[in-house]
Amino acid sequence: MKTKILALTVILSTLGLAGCAANPYGNAYNVNDARQMQEVYYGTVVRTQAVTLNGNGNGIGTLAGGAIGGILGSGVGGGTGSEIATIGGALLGGYLGNEAGEQVTKRNGVNLTIKLDSGRTVSIVQQVNPNVMFHAGERVQINISDDGTSRVTPA
């Protein structure tokens, strides 16, 4: 019984930590972004399309699930049966932990089609910021970093 309570505590803690992501919106920057020059373009939103940004997990769910599955499996049977149950529990736990990690990191996104002032049309996908909803006809600013990442903000 204590093993099951411990396993449940570890799972809930792991999922809680996985959900603590930094602000992914256009108004959040990493420390490494400071003092870095970015190219800036201006344009007008032509089209918005809701998309789903599938989670890629971060490995924590897989590791925690595998460990918990192994712990729970080790309590089954004795001898060789216990070893097989431990391995099976670890594999199943790892799979389930990975799936949970992906679900936790899944986000709502938006695909913005933008006609730049230069006449060129581009498409940028970013996570939806519930405080900034883009719409067709809106003027926007696009910042592009040296590594090719871009962010769209209202102009």
N, C-alpha and C positions, 0 to 999 in steps of 0.2 A: 504494500500500500504506500509506504514512504517513497519507494522508487517511482511510482506513478505520479505522486504529488510533485516530486522533484522534477520529473520529466515535463509535466504540465507547466511548472514555473519557468523552466528553461525555455520552452516553446513560446510562451507568452512574452517573456523578456526579449527574446530574439526578434519576434515580430514587432514588438514595440520599438526596438532600436532601429530596425530596418525602415520603419516609417518616419524616422527623424531625418528627413532629407533637407538640404539647404533650399532656400527660396529659388525655384527654377525659372522664375519669370524674367521678363526683359529688364526689370529694374534691380536685379541682383547680380553682383560681380564677385569673382573670386579675388583673393588677395593678389594673385599673380597678374590679374587684369589691370591693377593700378599702375599708373605711369606708362601704360602701353598705348601707342598710337593705333588708332583704328581708322579704316576708310569709312566715310559716311556718304550715303546716297539718300536721295529723297524721291518719293514717288507717291502714287495713289493706288489704294487697294482696288483691284478689279473684282476679285472674288474671294470669298471665305468658304472653307469646307471643314466641317468637324471631322476629326480623325482620332484614332486611339493610338497612344504611344505605348506599345507593349513593353512590359517590364522585362528587364534582363536579370533581375535578382542581383545579389552581390555575394553569393556564396555562403553567407551566414546561415540562411535557411537550410541549405544542403548539409552543411557541417553539423548544425544543431540537430536537424532531423535525423541524420545518420547516427550521431552520438546517442540521442534519446532512444531511437529504435534499437540500437545495440544494447543499451541498458535494459530496456523492457524485454528484449528477446532473450537476454542472458538469464532471466528469471524463469524461463520456460524449460521444463524437463530437466534432465541431468545427463552428464557425459557428453557423448557425441551429439545427442539431440539438442542439448543446450547450446553447443557450438554452432550447429546449423541454424538454430533459432536466432542466435546472436547475429550471425552474418545476414540472415534473411531480414531480421528487424532493422539492421543498419542500412541495408540496401533500400528497403521500403521506406524507412524514415528519411533517408537522403532524398529519395524521389519526391516524397510528399513535402518535405521541407523546401526543396527547390521550387515546386509548384506554388507553394504558399508565398515564397519570396518573390516570384514573378507577379503574382496577383497583387501583392502589397506595393510593388513599384509601377504598376500599370497606371497611366495618367490620361486625362483628356487633353487633346491637342487641337491645333487649328492649322490648316494648310492655307497660307496667304498667297494669292497670286497678285503681284504688284507690278504696275507699269511704271518704270523708272522715268524720271524727267528726261533722261537721254533717249527715251523711246524703246529701250530694251524691256522685255517682260521677264520677271523672275518669279520663282516659287520658293517660299520658305516655310518650313514646318517648325512650330514651337509649341510648348505647353501653354494651355489656356490659362490666362490670368483672370480670375473672376471679377477683378476690379477694372479690367481693360478689355472690353469686347470690341473687336474691330468690325467694321462694316464697309461695304462697297462704297467708293467715293471718298473715303477718309484719307487724308494726307498722313504719311508715315515717314519715319526716319529709319534707315537700316544701317547698323554698325557692323562692319566685318573685321574680325581679328586676323592677325597674321596666320593663324592656324586654319583659317577658312570658316570658322564658326561665325554665325551671324545672329543678330537679334533685331526684332522689329519693335519699335515703340511709336506712340503717337507723335506727330511732328509738332 
